[in-house]
Amino acid sequence: MDDRDLLARVQAVIGREQTLDDCAVLPLGGEYLVATTDMLHETTDFPRGMTPWQMGWMAVAVTISDIAAMGADPRAVLLAIGLDDAERLLPIMEGAHDCCRAFGAELAGGDLDAHTELTIVSSGIGTVSPEHLVRRRGARPGDVVAVTGRLGEAQAALAGYDHLTLRLLEPQPRVAAGRALGRAGATAMMDISDGLALSLYDLQAAGGYGFAVDTRRLPLPAGVPEKEGCEFALYGGGDFELLFTCPEDILPVPGVEAVVVGRVIEEPRVLADGAVLERRGYQHRWSGEG
């Protein structure tokens, strides 16, 4: 059982619409407020060798990336820290503050507690005008499928390609790209921190239509053999890039480095090079059914 299996239980309580996007969407005057939260544990989410500063940066980056995927501007982040060692607090806070400052948000408060394992919960809010909000649903047959940046570089770093270490330890949310794509007319969007394959299945579940991807077009990690790089690009987590669909004629979008990798299709399937793409990537799993 994985986190997406458990999502069905959550939907039974709060409804399917509340679980489809990277953020909750709430009307606020003439704008939308988008809100999201993420929990990171040291043994599960922080790669070995990370500094406390990098842990603070990453905790905020995952939240800001969700806001970026809605086409929104990040405004504020709250940080709750379950702390195992008091000496780690200051550099964690400095990393979190530096990430907020880099992407235009305010580190506005939070909570502290004592834990046996370092645990950081980052909650963020952003704002976006209704006409520029981009959800996971909205893709239409004939739209192109595109991604920002190079895929698989964080996974490649985990596999020992040390020249890509910073891509893993200091991820860069695509705030400017998300904002520009929302204003240009992207029809669907999400971040791909769990891998491209799972993200395509998430978009398909949200919008109903399918996708046909050409793996020869994937922007592979630099300095990695092609076959291995394709595996990392399809199934590796931690990239913080954006997956989006749009009419082909809006590309290129000024200021956005993006590569078209496929098209939206009528059939509710996810295909790679004409065959069904394996549904796997980075997921949390539970062994029991209780």
Order of alpha helices (4+ residues) and beta strands (2+ residues): alpha-beta-beta-alpha-alpha-beta-alpha-beta-beta-beta-alpha-alpha-alpha-beta-alpha-beta-alpha-beta-beta-beta-beta
